[in-house]
Amino acid sequence: MNLPIGTKIIILSAFDRDKVSNRTRNKLHEHGAQGFMVLGEPEVPTFDTKGIQWIRVQSLEENVSLSKWGRPGEKEAWTGWLPLDEIRIKYNDDP
């Protein structure tokens, strides 16, 4: 899968919703309205024990941070990992 760093994409849940974790559903619902920017090529991160490829992204939307470690109360984009087997990727210029 060719996803150059900096590409802006829309991420949707996989067609088989039974295979999508609550975490992935929540991240897409909370942070995905405006899409995401690719921060890294798909890879199997060290925290995945099943050999699944994940993609590191940053939301284009900024929400109020609830994190006590970041900037609580200030707007910031979400940065994190999403598993490729639970998502569909749509490029912003796709119909």
C-alpha positions in Angstrom: 0.0 0.0 0.0 1.5 3.3 -1.1 0.7 6.0 1.5 3.3 8.7 1.2 4.0 10.7 4.4 1.9 13.9 4.4 -0.9 12.4 2.3 -4.4 13.6 3.5 -6.9 10.7 3.7 -10.3 9.8 4.9 -10.4 6.7 7.1 -13.6 4.6 7.4 -14.4 1.5 9.4 -13.8 -1.8 7.6 -16.9 -3.2 5.8 -17.1 -6.1 8.2 -18.0 -4.1 11.3 -17.7 -7.2 13.6 -13.9 -7.0 13.0 -13.6 -3.4 14.1 -12.6 -2.8 17.7 -14.3 -0.3 19.9 -11.1 1.7 20.1 -10.9 2.1 16.3 -14.6 3.0 16.1 -14.1 5.6 18.9 -11.0 7.2 17.3 -12.7 7.5 13.9 -15.8 9.0 15.5 -13.9 11.4 17.8 -11.2 12.5 15.5 -12.0 11.6 11.9 -14.6 14.1 10.7 -12.1 16.1 8.6 -9.8 13.2 7.8 -6.2 12.4 8.7 -2.7 13.0 7.5 -0.3 10.1 7.1 2.7 10.3 9.4 4.4 7.1 8.6 4.4 4.1 6.2 2.3 1.1 7.3 4.3 -1.2 9.5 4.0 -3.8 12.2 4.7 -1.8 15.4 6.4 -3.4 18.4 3.2 -3.3 20.5 1.4 -5.6 18.0 1.8 -9.2 18.9 -0.3 -10.6 15.9 1.8 -9.2 13.1 -0.9 -6.7 11.9 0.2 -3.7 10.0 -0.8 -0.3 11.5 -0.6 3.2 10.1 0.4 6.3 12.1 -1.8 9.3 11.5 -2.7 12.8 12.8 -6.2 14.1 12.7 -6.9 17.2 10.6 -9.4 18.2 13.2 -8.4 19.7 16.5 -10.4 18.9 19.6 -10.1 20.2 23.2 -7.5 18.1 25.0 -8.6 16.2 28.0 -5.1 14.8 28.6 -3.4 15.7 31.8 0.0 15.3 30.1 -0.5 17.5 27.1 -2.1 20.9 27.1 -5.3 20.4 29.0 -8.2 22.6 27.8 -6.4 23.6 24.6 -7.2 22.4 21.1 -4.8 19.9 19.6 -4.8 17.2 16.9 -4.9 13.5 17.8 -1.9 11.5 16.8 -1.9 7.8 16.9 -2.0 4.4 15.3 -4.8 2.6 13.5 -4.8 -1.1 12.5 -5.0 -1.6 8.7 -7.2 -4.7 9.1 -9.9 -2.6 10.8 -10.1 0.3 8.4 -10.7 1.4 4.8 -8.7 4.3 3.3 -10.2 6.8 0.9 -8.1 9.5 -0.7 -9.6 13.0 -0.4 -10.0 13.2 -4.2 -11.9 9.9 -4.5 -15.6 10.1 -5.3 
